Amino acid sequence: MWERWNDYTRYLINRYGRKVYRIGLDGGFSCPHRINKYSGGCIYCDSQGASSVYQRVKESGYTRQSHFEKNIDESLPAEDETDFEQRLVEIDEGVKRGKAYLDRRFPDTGRSIYFQSYTNTYDSVEHLRLLYDRALATGDYTELIISTRPDCLSDPVIELLSSYREKVSSVWVELGLQSGNEDSLKFLNRGHTVASYVDAVHRLRDKDIEVSTHMILGIPGEGDREILNSADLIREVHPEAVKIHNLNVVASTKLYEMYKKGEVDVPNMGEHIYNTILFLRHIPEDIVIQRLMSETPRHRLAAPRDFPDKGYFLTSLDRVMKTQNAMQGDRV
Ligand code: SF4
């Protein structure tokens, strides 16, 4: 376990008495920002969304069309009960695959349910309840974790999420923010403001829901000053956790088109280590670090192609931090 930052594994063991692994699920959601023809989606977002390795069963030639999109795109037949029942069945299958994978690799550890792909609050409250209930009915889980956008969290949805605190030890929402700088949010075409992130965190906190914030380091146009601005925002808002990503260019995205034209560059390992240390030193030491680099599958990753694997990166980061006598939070 790592000592220079607030390591996620250590945090889970301290809190729950054992390691806990997530079963990452695809609930058949889409994203309001992707399917709205006027907003167009984030420039780095590809058509397959994030998913765990054991859920990548449809990637070959797979163009995603969520069941819920049928409710929004008038050219498609509306989602009916059969479609929705199929989503519930896919939850069962996803849990089964996740359990089989994790039980083989990490026996005798805890499990959490993680709705991971796309915007997992983008549906009616009743559908959300049925989908979350279905996943939680498959076993005993430590946490319920829902990944979403800051502007897709109505009060009734937050109420619903809060109600699961009776069923699991804690409920988390993972919010994509990526940067604390409005110009960067515009560049990434996030389609929301810093203020909407701050508002979402406050409303979640009012209902005792814990928050993890996704950040990208190495956004074109961002230097030390912008990274420190982002760290300042994280210090002020103080989510319980952050996930740090190095900018990745994924084939078939708008960012990829820009990359091919030479309009943008991405940080290499040395640059990401520099950015990460700068950010870590300026955020509070009690914020849990759930992730320190992106892990896009190699066959979809256009750049950086020479970025090392996670083990090598973390060892290198730790070594540089030792050399600099740097610790998370030592410059707050
Ligand atoms: S919010 Fe997430 S799913 Fe939606 S367009 Fe952006 S990256 Fe893609």
Boltz pocket constraint, residues with backbone or C-beta under 6 A from the ligand:
constraints:
  - pocket:
      binder: B
      contacts: [[A, 30], [A, 31], [A, 32], [A, 33], [A, 34], [A, 40], [A, 41], [A, 42], [A, 44], [A, 45], [A, 46], [A, 49], [A, 118], [A, 119], [A, 149], [A, 176], [A, 189], [A, 190]]
      max_distance: 6.0
